[in-house]
Amino acid sequence: MAREIFISYSRWNLEQVKAIKTEIEQATGAECWMDLNAIESGAAQFTQDIVDGINTCPVFLFMLSKESQVSEFALREMNFAMIKTKKDRQKHVVIVNIDGCEMCDEFLFMYSLTDTIAWGNLPQKEKLLRDVRRWLGKGEDEAKRKAEAEEKRRTEEEGKRKAEEESKHKAEEEANRKAAAAAEEHQRMLKELENEELRRIKKGGKYGFSDKSGKVVIPCQWEYAESFREGLTRVKDASEKYGYIDKTGKVMIPCRWKYAWSFYEGLARVKNDKEKYGFINKMGKVVSPCQWEWANDFSEGLAKVKDAHGKCGFIDKTGKMVIPRQWEEAESFSDGLASVKNANGKYGFIDKTGKIMIPCQWKYVWSFYEGLAEVEDAKGKRWKIDKMGKVVGKA
């Protein structure tokens, strides 16, 4: 490639000018010539190289800095380029200020009429690069070539992106279609078995289920299983952990609990490896963290829980404590009332707000059923009481 741009500079600015040279070559597609050793010498061969370079390069760029404007050799190059420019109107000389310095008086006196740009000024730098391309005949063709290449690159990238998106979309559609088909088949099977009373069976020490005709619906693969309740049953796997399956045998809640109980009112008690109790819903989501020493199943929207201090209270289905933990013992709600034991060891009944409806005065009590409950007095005699606490007869 023929020399096209001559760069004059001071050796003190070598690294900075090398970077500028690279940027100019990349932007213009032209070859820049500069003495990379920056030897300011009067050697005959070196002088001849400088003269040849300035003579053959249509563009001369003087890298102005506080050092170059007082450099004897750089100024010789500048003077020679100015002389050649007067003889050859096709040669272009531009001063490129690379460090923001001001021209000293001598330099200003000699070259104030020469085109000058600040390399740190982006609009000025871009204009210089456009001018250089134009002076060298690379302007429109080069710009057009780069624009076409950029457009081609963008088109190819866009085509590749669209192809990847289409492939991904098709894969997602296929996965969704298969998932929907599997879900539809599962629902169909579940609907067929919804009202079917499945029988628990045992074979080879493993549990499964069959329908009324004896056909195996769920293979015998579980260490333990019990009857279905609310559409699910708890099962135990080979790792001795409990989970839940539906009537098609599909695992709805993975086996990860140390122990689990049947669902009541949409929630089930579970126990973790730390021997703490909590509750999950039918999606397996924990609605009340495993933090209790004991818990009863939900009944009438509330569940009894016992804390580490042995005190009992009640939570709702969100896990919120609605009746404070203040009772020595308590049982689940029935007929709107729950039995509780106070610090004196006496039993009574509270309602769902925690209000005492029947004072704690009995040695023991049983839950209400159809408006009546059995109670035992201090002498061991049993009576029947109504919801007002009134004795209505012997038990």
C-alpha positions in Angstrom: 0.0 0.0 0.0 1.4 3.4 -1.0 2.1 6.1 1.6 -0.8 8.5 1.7 -0.6 10.4 5.1 2.6 11.8 6.6 2.5 12.3 10.3 5.0 14.8 11.9 5.4 14.7 15.7 7.7 15.0 18.7 9.3 11.9 20.1 7.8 12.9 23.5 4.4 12.2 22.1 5.2 8.8 20.5 2.6 6.6 22.3 -0.2 9.1 21.9 0.6 9.6 18.2 0.7 5.9 17.6 -2.8 5.5 18.9 -4.0 8.5 16.8 -2.3 6.9 13.7 -4.2 3.6 14.3 -7.5 5.5 14.6 -6.9 7.5 11.4 -6.0 4.4 9.4 -9.1 2.5 10.6 -11.3 5.5 9.8 -9.9 6.3 6.4 -8.5 3.0 5.1 -5.3 4.9 4.2 -1.7 4.2 5.2 0.0 6.7 7.6 3.8 7.2 7.5 5.7 8.2 10.6 9.1 7.6 12.1 8.3 5.2 14.9 11.7 5.7 16.4 11.3 9.4 16.3 15.0 9.9 15.7 15.7 13.6 15.4 18.9 13.2 13.4 20.5 14.7 10.4 21.7 11.4 9.0 21.6 11.4 5.2 19.4 8.3 4.8 17.0 9.4 7.4 16.7 12.9 5.9 16.0 11.4 2.5 13.3 9.2 3.9 11.6 12.2 5.4 11.8 14.2 2.2 10.5 11.2 0.2 7.6 10.8 2.7 6.5 14.4 2.5 6.8 14.5 -1.3 4.8 11.3 -1.9 2.0 11.8 0.7 -0.9 13.9 -0.4 -1.8 14.7 3.3 0.6 16.1 5.9 -0.6 16.1 9.5 1.4 18.0 12.1 0.7 16.7 15.6 0.8 19.9 17.6 1.9 19.7 21.3 3.9 21.9 23.6 6.9 19.7 22.7 6.5 19.5 18.9 6.0 23.3 18.3 9.6 23.8 19.7 11.1 20.6 18.1 13.7 21.6 15.6 13.2 18.6 13.4 9.4 18.7 13.5 9.5 22.3 12.5 11.8 21.5 9.6 9.2 18.9 8.4 6.4 21.5 8.8 8.4 24.1 6.8 9.2 21.7 4.0 5.5 20.6 3.8 4.4 24.2 3.6 6.8 24.9 0.7 5.6 21.8 -1.1 2.0 22.8 -0.6 2.6 26.1 -2.3 3.9 24.3 -5.4 1.4 21.4 -5.3 -2.2 22.5 -4.6 -3.3 18.9 -4.3 -1.2 18.5 -1.1 -3.0 19.3 2.2 -1.4 20.4 5.5 -3.4 20.3 8.7 -2.2 21.1 12.2 -3.8 18.6 14.7 -3.7 19.8 18.3 -3.3 16.7 20.4 -2.9 18.0 23.9 -4.9 21.3 24.0 -1.8 23.5 24.2 -1.7 27.0 23.0 0.6 28.0 20.1 3.7 29.8 21.2 4.3 33.2 19.6 6.9 31.9 17.1 4.7 29.0 15.9 1.7 31.3 15.8 3.6 33.8 13.7 4.6 31.1 11.2 1.5 28.9 10.9 -1.5 30.8 12.2 -3.1 30.7 8.7 -2.8 26.9 8.4 -5.9 24.7 9.0 -6.0 23.6 12.6 -8.3 21.2 14.4 -8.4 19.9 18.0 -8.2 16.1 18.1 -10.2 16.1 21.4 -13.1 17.9 19.7 -15.3 15.1 18.3 -17.0 17.2 15.5 -13.7 18.6 14.4 -12.0 15.2 14.4 -14.8 13.6 12.4 -14.7 16.5 9.9 -10.9 16.0 9.5 -11.4 12.3 8.8 -14.1 13.0 6.3 -11.9 15.6 4.6 -8.9 13.1 4.5 -11.1 10.4 2.9 -12.3 13.0 0.3 -8.8 14.3 -0.4 -7.6 10.7 -1.0 -10.6 9.8 -3.1 -11.9 7.5 -0.5 -14.8 9.6 0.7 -18.0 8.5 -1.0 -16.8 5.1 -2.1 -15.4 4.2 1.3 -18.4 5.6 3.1 -20.7 3.7 0.7 -18.7 0.5 1.1 -18.8 0.8 4.9 -22.5 1.6 4.9 -23.2 -1.4 2.7 -21.1 -3.7 4.8 -22.8 -2.4 8.0 -26.3 -2.9 6.4 -25.3 -6.4 5.3 -24.1 -7.2 8.8 -27.3 -5.9 10.4 -29.4 -7.8 7.9 -27.6 -11.0 8.6 -27.8 -10.5 12.3 -31.5 -9.7 12.1 -32.1 -12.8 10.0 -30.2 -14.9 12.5 -32.1 -13.4 15.4 -35.4 -13.9 13.7 -34.5 -17.5 12.9 -33.5 -18.2 16.5 -36.6 -16.6 17.8 -38.8 -18.6 15.4 -37.0 -21.8 16.4 -37.4 -20.9 20.1 -41.0 -20.0 19.5 -41.7 -23.3 17.7 -40.0 -25.3 20.5 -42.0 -23.4 23.2 -45.2 -24.1 21.2 -44.4 -27.8 20.9 -43.6 -28.0 24.6 -46.8 -26.1 25.5 -48.8 -28.4 23.2 -47.4 -31.5 24.8 -47.9 -30.1 28.3 -51.5 -29.1 27.5 -52.1 -32.6 26.0 -50.7 -34.3 29.0 -52.7 -32.0 31.4 -55.8 -32.7 29.4 -55.3 -36.4 29.6 -54.5 -36.2 33.3 -57.7 -34.2 33.9 -59.7 -36.8 31.9 -58.3 -39.6 33.9 -58.9 -37.7 37.1 -62.5 -36.9 36.2 -63.1 -40.6 35.5 -61.8 -41.5 38.9 -63.2 -38.5 40.8 -66.1 -40.4 42.3 -64.4 -43.7 42.2 -63.7 -45.3 45.6 -60.2 -46.6 45.1 -59.1 -49.6 47.3 -55.7 -49.6 48.9 -53.8 -52.7 47.9 -50.4 -54.2 49.0 -48.1 -56.3 47.0 -44.5 -57.2 47.7 -44.5 -54.9 50.7 -45.5 -51.9 48.6 -48.8 -50.0 48.5 -50.9 -49.0 45.5 -54.6 -48.7 44.6 -57.2 -50.5 42.5 -60.7 -49.7 41.3 -63.8 -51.6 42.3 -63.3 -54.2 39.6 -59.8 -55.0 40.9 -57.9 -53.2 38.1 -54.7 -51.7 39.3 -55.0 -47.9 38.9 -51.9 -46.9 40.9 -49.0 -49.5 40.9 -47.7 -50.8 44.2 -44.6 -48.7 44.5 -45.1 -46.8 47.8 -43.7 -47.7 51.2 -47.0 -46.5 52.7 -50.3 -45.1 51.5 -53.7 -44.4 53.1 -57.2 -43.7 51.8 -57.9 -40.7 49.7 -59.2 -37.5 51.3 -60.1 -34.3 49.4 -58.8 -35.9 46.2 -55.3 -36.6 47.5 -53.6 -39.2 49.7 -50.3 -39.1 51.5 -47.6 -41.6 50.5 -44.2 -42.5 51.7 -41.3 -43.2 49.4 -38.1 -45.3 49.7 -36.3 -42.4 51.5 -38.9 -42.5 54.2 -40.3 -39.1 53.2 -43.9 -38.2 52.8 -45.7 -36.5 49.9 -49.1 -36.6 48.1 -50.5 -38.2 45.0 -53.9 -37.8 43.2 -56.2 -40.6 42.0 -54.3 -41.0 38.8 -51.1 -41.7 40.7 -49.6 -38.3 39.7 -47.3 -36.9 42.4 -48.8 -33.5 43.3 -46.6 -32.7 46.2 -43.0 -34.3 46.2 -42.0 -36.5 49.1 -39.9 -34.2 51.3 -41.6 -34.2 54.6 -40.6 -36.3 57.6 -44.3 -36.9 58.3 -47.6 -35.8 56.9 -51.3 -36.1 57.6 -54.4 -36.0 55.4 -56.0 -32.8 54.0 -58.7 -31.1 56.0 -60.4 -28.0 54.6 -57.8 -27.7 51.9 -54.8 -27.8 54.2 -52.6 -30.6 55.6 -50.3 -30.8 58.6 -46.7 -31.6 57.9 -43.6 -32.2 60.1 -40.1 -31.3 59.0 -36.7 -32.9 59.9 -36.5 -30.7 63.0 -39.7 -32.2 64.4 -41.6 -28.9 63.9 -45.2 -28.7 62.6 -46.7 -26.5 59.9 -49.3 -26.5 57.1 -49.3 -26.8 53.3 -52.0 -26.3 50.7 -52.7 -28.7 47.8 -50.1 -27.0 45.6 -47.5 -27.9 48.2 -47.0 -24.3 49.2 -46.2 -23.7 52.9 -49.0 -21.5 54.3 -47.8 -21.7 57.9 -44.1 -22.4 58.5 -42.9 -25.4 60.5 -42.4 -23.8 63.8 -44.9 -25.4 66.2 -44.3 -28.1 68.8 -47.7 -29.6 67.9 -50.7 -28.8 65.7 -54.2 -30.2 65.1 -55.9 -30.4 61.7 -58.0 -27.5 60.6 -61.6 -27.6 61.8 -64.1 -24.8 61.1 -61.4 -22.6 59.6 -59.0 -22.7 62.6 -56.3 -25.0 63.8 -54.8 -25.4 67.3 -51.0 -24.9 67.6 -48.7 -25.3 70.5 -45.5 -23.3 71.0 -42.1 -24.2 72.6 -43.5 -23.1 76.0 -46.4 -25.6 75.8 -49.0 -22.8 75.3 -51.9 -23.3 72.9 -53.6 -21.0 70.6 -55.3 -21.0 67.1 -54.3 -19.9 63.6 -56.4 -19.2 60.5 -55.7 -20.6 57.0 -53.2 -17.8 56.2 -51.1 -18.8 59.3 -52.2 -15.8 61.2 -52.5 -16.2 65.0 -56.1 -15.3 65.7 -56.5 -16.6 69.3 -53.4 -15.9 71.4 -51.3 -18.8 72.8 -52.4 -18.7 76.5 -54.0 -22.0 77.2 -52.4 -25.1 78.8 -54.3 -27.3 76.4 -57.0 -27.0 73.7 -58.9 -29.1 71.2 -60.3 -28.4 67.7 -63.4 -26.4 67.2 -66.7 -28.2 66.9 -70.2 -26.6 66.8 -68.4 -23.2 66.9 -66.7 -23.9 70.3 -63.4 -25.3 71.4 -62.4 -26.7 74.7 -59.5 -25.1 76.6 -57.6 -25.8 79.9 -56.4 -22.9 82.0 -53.3 -22.7 84.3 -55.4 -24.2 87.2 -56.0 -27.4 85.2 -59.7 -26.6 84.7 -61.6 -26.9 81.4 -64.1 -24.6 79.7 -65.0 -23.4 76.2 -64.1 -20.5 73.9 -65.6 -19.2 70.7 -63.7 -18.3 67.4 -62.8 -14.9 68.7 -61.2 -16.4 71.8 -64.0 -15.2 74.1 -64.7 -17.5 77.0 -68.3 -18.8 76.5 -68.2 -21.4 79.3 -65.9 -20.7 82.3 -63.1 -23.1 83.1 -64.6 -25.0 86.0 -64.7 -28.7 84.8 -62.3 -31.5 85.6 -62.6 -32.6 81.9 -64.8 -31.9 78.9 -65.6 -33.4 75.5 -66.3 -31.6 72.3 -69.7 -30.2 71.4 -71.9 -32.2 69.0 -75.3 -31.0 67.9 -75.5 -28.4 70.6 -74.4 -30.6 73.6 -71.2 -31.6 75.2 -70.2 -34.0 78.0 -68.4 -32.7 81.1 -66.9 -34.2 84.2 -67.0 -32.5 87.6 -64.5 -32.7 90.4 -66.1 -35.8 91.9 -65.9 -37.7 88.6 -69.5 -37.4 87.7 -70.5 -36.8 84.0 -73.1 -34.3 82.8 -74.4 -32.9 79.6 -74.3 -29.1 79.1 -75.7 -26.8 76.4 -73.8 -24.0 74.7 -74.7 -21.6 77.5 -72.9 -23.9 80.0 -76.2 -25.0 81.6 -76.4 -28.6 82.8 -79.3 -30.3 81.0 -78.9 -33.8 82.3 -76.7 -36.7 83.2 -74.3 -38.1 80.6 
